[in-house]
Amino acid sequence: MKSHDLARNWVYAEEFPREVPVLELAREQAERLDAAPVAPSVAALLTILAATGKAQHTVEIGCGAGVSTAALLSGLPAGTSLTTIDIDATRSQAVRSLLSATGLEQSHRVRVITGDALQVLPRLSPGSYDLALVDAGPELADQLVLNALALLASGGLLILHDPLAGGAVASPTDRDGVTVTLRSVLHDIAACTEDVFVSLLYVGSGLYLIYKK
């Protein structure tokens, strides 16, 4: 397929989603807080992955203003739990307000933790989560992915948002420390074929899916 056809198809797919009111409200909140949310295409996929996986226990690392949080909760079965962690107290409070205003805190058991994920994750129970979303930037992505994998039970799914670091990982000329480390982590995990299945998707800013066998 020619490059201009690929670009046209990508734009069409990105513009295709129709978002529900809770996600529209979360996006308005993200704009006020200058928090870069996941793209509508990514939010739609998060909802589908949450719905089809029927996770009972989910952990989200980097909730931003709540767009991805709302997308996950929209797909998760009622009564299931979600723990979301963000180092920014203002954004954490915004997510609490969003959950209260939309009723999502009543349909699910949600815990919003303000803190450094590298310090919080080791305090969570290993092997007890079914779904994990890591969306905290490229600088700590390698450590957060490995820590989150330890939390997943067999059959769990880890989702890394923006695994290409805005395109740097895909560019062979980008060799700064963060990019090289993230590029290596993607390949090293993919090489563990006896332990995981992986898929690298170019939707929105990209997603790296890791299924733990």
Disulfide bonds with the S-S distance in Angstrom:
none
